[in-house]
């Protein structure tokens, strides 16, 4: 069940893209609804997996991939519509690639890099920021959702970099004892 929910998040991405490609006020509302629903499935699949004890290798692989695809797709669409500066999307995408690469290397070494609270806060901030930036086209300008979305996205950028540093530290601390043990036994 949790993996099916994760797959549904991936399947909602093309729907989101189709709705948001040519934004109007109504399409922005629809795109925000699809994006919000897809983001909500992240919390639901994790809750169900933990609650029912259905944590699988496939789920551990698919869930972060689905998150990255959803957020990066939205960011690059927002860049295309001049709602997000390209450098922000590039830094966030680079961080995701670097952390994913580090997790792959860690997995090959038999090391599991656990998700940190900072990474979860980063994801939540990104979802809120993206929703605000999508909805900016659909709500009165007096609310200034563009401003608040940008501020929250920049906060998520800081959280993203802190989270990446935490993953690197976690990896180094996991590898260090092994290397110390190997050098003593040689």
TIMARLUM-505911 format. One line per field, with one value per residue (C-alpha): residue in one letter; residue number from 0; x, y, z. Coordinates in pm, whole numbers, plus 32768, in hexadecimal, padded with zeros to 4 digits. Example, Ala and Ser with C-alpha at 12.3 -4.5 7.8 and 13.67 -1.06 7.14 Angstrom:
<pts>
r = [a_s]
k = [0_1]
xx = [84CE_8557]
yy = [7E3E_7F96]
zz = [830C_82CA]
</pts>
This chain:
<pts>
r = [x_x_x_x_x_x_x_x_x_x_x_x_x_x_x_x_x_x_x_x_x_x_x_x_x_x_x_x_x_x_x_x_x_x_x_x_x_x_x_x_x_x_x_x_x_x_x_x_x_x_x_x_x_x_x_x_x_x_x_x_x_x_x_x_x_x_x_x_x_x_x_x_x_x_x_x_x_x_x_x_x_x_x_x_x_x_x_x_x_x_x_x_x_x_x_x_x_x_x_x_x_x_x_x_x_x_x_x_x_x_x_x_x_x_x_x_x_x_x_x_x_x_x_x_x_x_x_x_x_x_x_x_x_x_x_x_x_x_x_x_x_x_x_x_x_x_x_x_x_x_x_x_x_x_x_x_x_x_x_x_x_x_x_x_x_x_x_x_x_x_x_x_x_x_x_x_x_x_x_x_x_x_x_x_x_x]
k = [0_1_2_3_4_5_6_7_8_9_10_11_12_13_14_15_16_17_18_19_20_21_22_23_24_25_26_27_28_29_30_31_32_33_34_35_36_37_38_39_40_41_42_43_44_45_46_47_48_49_50_51_52_53_54_55_56_57_58_59_60_61_62_63_64_65_66_67_68_69_70_71_72_73_74_75_76_77_78_79_80_81_82_83_84_85_86_87_88_89_90_91_92_93_94_95_96_97_98_99_100_101_102_103_104_105_106_107_108_109_110_111_112_113_114_115_116_117_118_119_120_121_122_123_124_125_126_127_128_129_130_131_132_133_134_135_136_137_138_139_140_141_142_143_144_145_146_147_148_149_150_151_152_153_154_155_156_157_158_159_160_161_162_163_164_165_166_167_168_169_170_171_172_173_174_175_176_177_178_179_180_181_182_183_184_185]
xx = [8000_810A_81C9_8089_8056_81BD_8188_804B_8124_8205_80D4_8048_8180_811D_7FBD_8053_812F_800E_7F35_8049_80F2_8017_7FAC_7E74_7DCF_7CF6_7E10_7EF2_7DE9_7DCB_7F47_7F63_7E5A_7F0E_8061_7FCE_7F2A_8070_8132_8030_8068_81CD_814F_8042_8121_8227_8123_8081_81D0_823F_80E9_80B2_821F_8228_837A_8419_8558_848A_83DB_8526_859B_845A_83F0_851A_851E_83AE_83EF_8512_8455_8327_83E6_84E5_83D8_8316_844D_84B7_8356_835F_84B2_841D_8308_83FD_8377_84BB_861F_86D6_8800_871D_8693_87F0_8880_8759_8775_88EE_88B9_87BE_88AF_89D0_890A_8879_89D8_8A57_893A_898C_8AFA_8A91_89A1_8ABA_8B81_8A59_8A19_88BA_88B0_877C_86A8_86E6_85DE_8681_863E_84D1_84B1_8558_8455_8334_83BC_83E8_8282_81F7_82D2_8272_80FF_8116_81D3_80D6_7FB0_8046_7FA4_7E4F_7E24_7E14_7F6A_7F32_7F89_80DF_8102_822B_82EF_8298_82D2_8429_8486_841C_84CF_8610_85E2_85BC_86FF_87B7_8713_8773_88E3_88E4_883B_893D_8A54_89A8_89A2_8B13_8B62_8A8F_8B46_8CA0_8C50_8BD6_8D07_8E0E_8DF4_8E14_8F47_8FE4_8FA3_9032_9171_91B1_9183_9273]
yy = [8000_8108_80BD_80E4_823A_8299_822A_82FF_842C_83E4_83BC_850A_85C0_85BA_8627_874B_87A8_87A0_887A_8972_8999_8ABE_8B5A_8C26_8C72_8B38_8A5C_8ADB_8A75_891F_88F8_8955_8851_8740_87A0_87B2_865D_85C8_8662_85E1_847E_849D_84BD_83B6_82A6_82D7_82CF_8193_80E7_812B_80EA_7F9E_7F35_7F31_7FD5_7F38_7F64_7FD3_80D6_8156_8182_8209_8300_83EE_83CE_842E_8557_85D3_85A9_8664_8789_87AF_879D_88B0_8985_8970_89C8_8AF2_8B57_8B42_8C2F_8D22_8CDD_8C40_8CAA_8B9D_8B9A_8B30_8A0A_89AA_89AE_88E4_87EA_87D0_878C_867A_85D6_85EB_855A_8447_83F1_83EA_8306_8219_820A_81D6_80BE_800E_8019_7F8E_80DD_8167_82E1_8330_845C_857E_866A_8782_86C6_8698_8809_885A_878D_882D_898A_893A_88BC_89F3_8ADB_8A31_8A3B_8BB0_8BF3_8B2C_8BDB_8D36_8D42_8CE8_8DC8_8F3F_8FE1_9083_8F32_8F3C_8DC2_8DEF_8EA1_8DA5_8C7D_8D04_8D42_8BE2_8B4E_8C00_8B77_8A1D_8A59_8A97_8963_88A0_88F9_88B3_8765_870D_875A_8677_855B_858C_858F_8457_83A8_840E_83A0_824F_8215_8295_8171_8077_8120_8134_7FC0_7F68_802F_7F8D_7E2E_7E66]
zz = [8000_8058_7F16_7E4B_7EEB_7E95_7D2C_7D21_7D7F_7C56_7B73_7BE6_7B68_79F4_7A55_7B16_79EE_78F6_79D4_7A28_78D4_786E_79B7_79DC_7B28_7B11_7A93_7BA9_7CA7_7C03_7BF3_7D63_7DB7_7CF3_7D85_7EE4_7EBD_7E3C_7F5E_8055_7FDA_805F_81C3_8193_8101_8211_8324_829E_8267_83CD_846A_83BA_83B6_8238_820A_80D6_8011_7EE8_7FBF_8047_7EDF_7E41_7F4E_7F38_7DBC_7DAE_7E94_7DC2_7C79_7CFE_7D95_7C7E_7B71_7C1E_7C52_7AE7_7A72_7B5E_7ACE_7972_79E0_7A86_7BE1_7C63_7C14_7B51_7C3F_7D60_7C9B_7C28_7D8A_7E0D_7CEE_7D24_7E95_7E45_7D4F_7E46_7F68_7E8C_7E13_7F79_7FE0_7EC1_7F29_8093_8031_7F75_80B8_817A_8222_8245_8256_8322_82CA_83B6_843D_8376_8232_828F_82E3_8195_80DB_8199_8155_7FE4_7FC8_8073_7FA2_7E5C_7EB3_7EFF_7DBC_7CF0_7D96_7D64_7C0C_7C98_7DC9_7E00_7DEF_7F42_7FE1_7F35_7F25_7E3C_7F4E_805D_7F75_7F1B_8088_80EC_7FBD_8024_8185_80EB_802C_8174_8210_80D9_80FA_8271_8230_8126_821F_831C_8220_81D5_834B_8382_8265_82E0_8444_83C2_82E7_83DD_84D5_83B7_8329_8483_84BC_8365_8399_84F0_846A_8345]
</pts>
